[in-house]
Amino acid sequence: MNIMIPAREIVEKMTITQNPDGNLAGKWEGMRGRENTISNLKFADGKLTFTRTSKMGGNDFTMTFEGTVTGNAIKGTFNSDFGERAVTASRAAKPETPKAEPNKPPAGKK
């Protein structure tokens, strides 16, 4: 996710997975190594929403996200007590599972 803040852009990574019960889960990997929690993650009718809580200096900082997903792109905004920040994102390609060579067992199996 590319987050626009005054005078610069921050690029961070969010991974979304689907749990066996069908609910979505999110993991945030920030540049600054802060602890982040994603909650209330929902995707319906092309809209992605979630709440992100970051720990900063012993305090929790909460922001909400709402965006529109079109193909592999997301465009939306983070809202917090500090105002609104424009966000763009793109879906990363899934890593391919290595295929076993003919007459050779898959890696890790003998």
C-alpha positions as CSV (number, residue, x, y, z in Angstrom):
1,M,0.0,0.0,0.0
2,N,1.3,3.4,-0.9
3,I,0.1,6.0,1.6
4,M,0.5,9.7,0.8
5,I,1.5,11.9,3.7
6,P,2.6,15.5,3.5
7,A,5.8,15.7,1.4
8,R,6.3,12.0,0.9
9,E,4.9,8.6,0.2
10,I,5.1,5.6,2.5
11,V,5.1,2.1,1.0
12,E,4.0,-0.8,3.3
13,K,2.7,-4.3,2.9
14,M,-0.6,-5.8,3.9
15,T,-1.4,-9.5,3.4
16,I,-5.0,-10.7,3.3
17,T,-5.9,-14.3,3.8
18,Q,-9.2,-16.2,4.2
19,N,-9.6,-18.3,7.3
20,P,-11.3,-21.8,7.0
21,D,-14.5,-20.2,8.5
22,G,-14.6,-17.8,5.6
23,N,-13.6,-14.7,7.5
24,L,-10.8,-12.5,6.3
25,A,-7.6,-11.9,8.3
26,G,-5.0,-9.2,7.7
27,K,-1.3,-8.8,8.5
28,W,0.4,-5.4,8.2
29,E,4.2,-5.2,7.7
30,G,5.3,-1.6,8.2
31,M,8.6,0.1,7.3
32,R,9.2,1.3,10.8
33,G,8.8,-2.0,12.6
34,R,5.8,-0.9,14.7
35,E,3.3,-3.4,16.0
36,N,0.2,-3.3,13.9
37,T,-3.2,-5.1,14.3
38,I,-5.8,-5.4,11.5
39,S,-9.4,-5.9,12.6
40,N,-12.9,-5.6,11.1
41,L,-11.6,-6.7,7.7
42,K,-14.4,-6.9,5.2
43,F,-14.7,-7.2,1.4
44,A,-18.1,-6.9,-0.3
45,D,-19.4,-5.4,-3.5
46,G,-15.9,-4.3,-4.6
47,K,-15.3,-2.4,-1.3
48,L,-12.4,-3.3,1.1
49,T,-12.7,-1.9,4.7
50,F,-10.6,-2.5,7.8
51,T,-9.3,-0.9,11.0
52,R,-5.6,-0.7,11.6
53,T,-4.2,-0.1,15.1
54,S,-0.5,0.8,15.5
55,K,1.5,1.0,18.7
56,M,3.6,4.2,18.8
57,G,5.5,5.2,21.9
58,G,3.3,3.1,24.2
59,N,0.1,4.5,22.7
60,D,-2.4,3.0,20.3
61,F,-3.1,4.9,17.0
62,T,-6.2,3.8,15.2
63,M,-7.2,4.5,11.6
64,T,-9.9,3.1,9.3
65,F,-9.5,2.3,5.7
66,E,-12.1,2.2,2.9
67,G,-11.2,1.5,-0.7
68,T,-12.5,0.2,-4.0
69,V,-10.9,-2.8,-5.6
70,T,-10.7,-2.9,-9.4
71,G,-8.9,-5.8,-10.8
72,N,-5.6,-6.0,-9.0
73,A,-5.7,-2.4,-7.8
74,I,-7.1,-0.7,-4.7
75,K,-7.7,3.0,-4.4
76,G,-9.0,4.5,-1.1
77,T,-8.3,6.5,2.1
78,F,-7.2,6.0,5.6
79,N,-9.1,8.2,8.1
80,S,-7.8,9.0,11.6
81,D,-7.7,11.9,14.2
82,F,-4.8,13.3,12.0
83,G,-7.0,13.6,8.9
84,E,-7.4,11.7,5.7
85,R,-4.6,10.0,3.7
86,A,-4.9,8.9,0.1
87,V,-3.9,5.3,-0.6
88,T,-3.2,3.2,-3.7
89,A,-2.2,-0.4,-3.7
90,S,-1.7,-3.3,-6.0
91,R,-2.1,-7.0,-5.5
92,A,1.2,-8.9,-5.6
93,A,1.4,-12.1,-7.7
94,K,1.1,-15.3,-5.7
95,P,4.4,-17.2,-5.6
96,E,4.2,-20.3,-7.7
97,T,4.6,-23.7,-6.0
98,P,7.7,-25.5,-7.4
99,K,6.8,-28.5,-9.5
100,A,8.6,-31.8,-9.1
101,E,10.8,-32.9,-12.0
102,P,9.7,-36.1,-13.7
103,N,10.9,-39.2,-11.8
104,K,12.1,-37.0,-8.9
105,P,10.2,-36.6,-5.6
106,P,9.2,-33.1,-4.6
107,A,11.7,-31.1,-2.5
108,G,11.9,-32.3,1.1
109,K,10.7,-35.8,0.3
110,K,12.8,-38.9,-0.1
